[in-house]
Amino acid sequence: MFRVFFKYVFIISFFGSFHITLVHADESDNTKMTETETYVEYKINGVYADVRDDVELAITGRGIKINTIAHTGDMLIRTGKDIGAKKVIYKHAEAFEFCSATISRATMEADPRNFMFCPYIIYVYQLSQDKNTVYVMYRRPTYDSNKKSNKTLKAVETMLKNIISEVIQ
């Protein structure tokens, strides 16, 4: 387990609105977390296959079935050839799509429009130039004025954070 502290805080203004990015790091700098309004990303020093397998086990270990593992990196390489693209973006890139029956039901009972957040997705990727850096991330749910809905969406985000926390411990 590690203790997280704020290492950097970036505030960037875009046309009068503010975008806040928080970067956290563990004390040994083995893991860095970046939080924005739209996503949370963990930068991990490790082997891709190990991190990827740990994500899969952290999801299924909760009794949650993974609906799909999208092999996005492979798809980009395969289709890149067809369209003449030469740049290899990812060494590896996969997206784990899943739903929790209890959390999903609660979110949709609170607001049927919350259907748009399911399935939940955790992304695992390694950039083509990286050797031992793996990124694990998720998109954050968007909150509105519906307090009951927001409470259930916070449960979604907590679940996603807990899954990733299990991976980086």
C-alpha positions as CSV (number, residue, x, y, z in Angstrom):
1,M,0.0,0.0,0.0
2,F,1.2,3.5,-0.6
3,R,0.5,7.0,0.7
4,V,-0.6,9.5,-1.9
5,F,0.3,13.1,-1.7
6,F,-0.2,16.0,-4.2
7,K,2.9,16.5,-6.2
8,Y,1.6,18.9,-8.8
9,V,-1.6,20.8,-9.4
10,F,-2.2,22.3,-12.8
11,I,-4.9,24.8,-13.5
12,I,-5.4,25.7,-17.1
13,S,-7.9,28.2,-18.4
14,F,-9.7,27.5,-21.7
15,F,-11.9,30.3,-22.9
16,G,-12.9,31.5,-19.4
17,S,-13.5,28.0,-18.0
18,F,-11.0,26.2,-15.8
19,H,-9.7,22.7,-16.3
20,I,-8.0,21.3,-13.2
21,T,-5.5,18.5,-13.4
22,L,-4.2,17.0,-10.2
23,V,-1.1,14.8,-10.3
24,H,-0.4,12.6,-7.3
25,A,2.6,10.3,-6.8
26,D,3.4,7.6,-4.3
27,E,6.5,8.2,-2.2
28,S,8.7,6.0,-4.3
29,D,7.3,7.5,-7.6
30,N,6.4,4.0,-8.9
31,T,2.8,5.2,-9.5
32,K,1.5,8.5,-10.5
33,M,-2.2,9.4,-10.7
34,T,-3.6,12.2,-12.8
35,E,-7.2,13.4,-12.2
36,T,-9.1,15.6,-14.5
37,E,-12.8,16.4,-14.8
38,T,-13.2,13.7,-17.4
39,Y,-10.8,10.9,-16.5
40,V,-8.5,9.4,-13.9
41,E,-5.2,7.9,-15.1
42,Y,-2.5,5.9,-13.2
43,K,1.0,5.7,-14.6
44,I,2.6,2.6,-13.3
45,N,6.2,1.2,-13.6
46,G,5.7,-2.4,-14.5
47,V,5.3,-5.1,-17.1
48,Y,2.2,-4.7,-19.3
49,A,1.1,-8.3,-19.1
50,D,1.3,-8.3,-15.3
51,V,-0.7,-5.1,-15.0
52,R,-3.2,-6.2,-17.6
53,D,-3.7,-9.6,-15.8
54,D,-4.0,-7.8,-12.4
55,V,-6.8,-5.6,-13.8
56,E,-8.7,-8.6,-15.2
57,L,-8.3,-10.4,-11.8
58,A,-9.4,-7.4,-9.8
59,I,-12.6,-7.1,-11.8
60,T,-13.5,-10.8,-11.9
61,G,-12.4,-11.3,-8.3
62,R,-15.4,-9.1,-7.3
63,G,-17.7,-11.6,-9.0
64,I,-18.1,-9.2,-12.0
65,K,-18.2,-10.7,-15.5
66,I,-16.2,-8.9,-18.1
67,N,-18.4,-8.4,-21.2
68,T,-15.7,-7.5,-23.6
69,I,-12.0,-7.0,-23.8
70,A,-11.5,-4.6,-26.7
71,H,-8.0,-5.0,-28.3
72,T,-7.8,-1.4,-29.5
73,G,-4.0,-1.4,-30.0
74,D,-4.2,-4.5,-32.2
75,M,-7.1,-3.0,-34.2
76,L,-5.1,0.3,-34.8
77,I,-2.1,-1.7,-36.1
78,R,-4.2,-3.9,-38.3
79,T,-6.3,-1.0,-39.8
80,G,-3.4,1.4,-40.0
81,K,-1.9,-0.7,-42.7
82,D,-5.2,-0.4,-44.7
83,I,-5.2,3.4,-44.5
84,G,-1.5,4.0,-44.9
85,A,-0.9,5.1,-41.3
86,K,2.7,4.5,-40.3
87,K,2.8,5.7,-36.7
88,V,2.5,3.0,-34.1
89,I,0.8,4.6,-31.1
90,Y,0.5,1.7,-28.6
91,K,2.7,-1.3,-27.9
92,H,-0.4,-2.6,-26.2
93,A,-3.9,-1.2,-25.6
94,E,-7.0,-2.9,-24.2
95,A,-10.3,-1.8,-22.8
96,F,-12.1,-4.0,-20.2
97,E,-15.9,-3.5,-20.4
98,F,-18.0,-4.7,-17.5
99,C,-21.1,-4.0,-15.3
100,S,-21.9,-4.6,-11.7
101,A,-25.5,-5.8,-11.5
102,T,-26.1,-4.1,-8.1
103,I,-24.3,-0.8,-8.8
104,S,-25.8,-0.6,-12.4
105,R,-29.3,-1.2,-11.1
106,A,-29.0,1.4,-8.4
107,T,-27.7,4.0,-10.9
108,M,-30.5,3.3,-13.4
109,E,-33.2,3.3,-10.7
110,A,-31.9,6.7,-9.6
111,D,-32.1,8.0,-13.1
112,P,-32.8,5.8,-16.2
113,R,-30.5,8.0,-18.3
114,N,-27.6,6.6,-16.3
115,F,-27.8,3.7,-18.7
116,M,-25.3,5.7,-20.8
117,F,-22.5,5.0,-18.2
118,C,-22.8,1.2,-18.5
119,P,-20.7,-0.7,-19.3
120,Y,-17.9,0.7,-17.2
121,I,-14.6,0.6,-18.8
122,I,-11.0,0.4,-17.5
123,Y,-8.4,1.1,-20.1
124,V,-4.9,-0.4,-19.9
125,Y,-2.2,0.7,-22.4
126,Q,1.4,1.1,-23.1
127,L,2.8,3.6,-25.5
128,S,5.0,2.3,-28.3
129,Q,8.1,4.1,-27.0
130,D,7.7,2.9,-23.4
131,K,9.4,-0.1,-22.0
132,N,8.2,-0.5,-18.4
133,T,5.5,2.2,-18.1
134,V,1.8,1.1,-18.2
135,Y,-1.2,3.4,-18.0
136,V,-4.5,2.4,-16.4
137,M,-7.4,4.8,-16.6
138,Y,-11.2,5.2,-16.6
139,R,-13.6,7.9,-17.7
140,R,-15.3,9.7,-14.8
141,P,-19.1,9.8,-14.6
142,T,-20.7,13.2,-15.1
143,Y,-22.7,14.6,-12.2
144,D,-25.8,16.9,-12.3
145,S,-28.3,18.3,-9.9
146,N,-30.0,14.9,-9.2
147,K,-28.5,14.1,-5.7
148,K,-29.8,10.5,-5.7
149,S,-28.2,9.9,-9.1
150,N,-24.9,11.5,-8.1
151,K,-24.7,9.3,-5.0
152,T,-25.0,6.2,-7.2
153,L,-22.5,7.5,-9.7
154,K,-20.0,8.1,-6.9
155,A,-20.4,4.4,-6.1
156,V,-19.4,3.7,-9.7
157,E,-16.3,5.8,-9.4
158,T,-15.4,4.3,-6.1
159,M,-15.7,0.8,-7.5
160,L,-13.4,1.8,-10.5
161,K,-10.9,3.4,-8.1
162,N,-11.0,0.3,-5.8
163,I,-10.3,-2.0,-8.7
164,I,-7.3,0.0,-9.8
165,S,-6.1,0.4,-6.2
166,E,-6.0,-3.4,-6.0
167,V,-3.8,-3.5,-9.1
168,I,-1.3,-0.9,-7.9
169,Q,-0.8,-2.2,-4.3
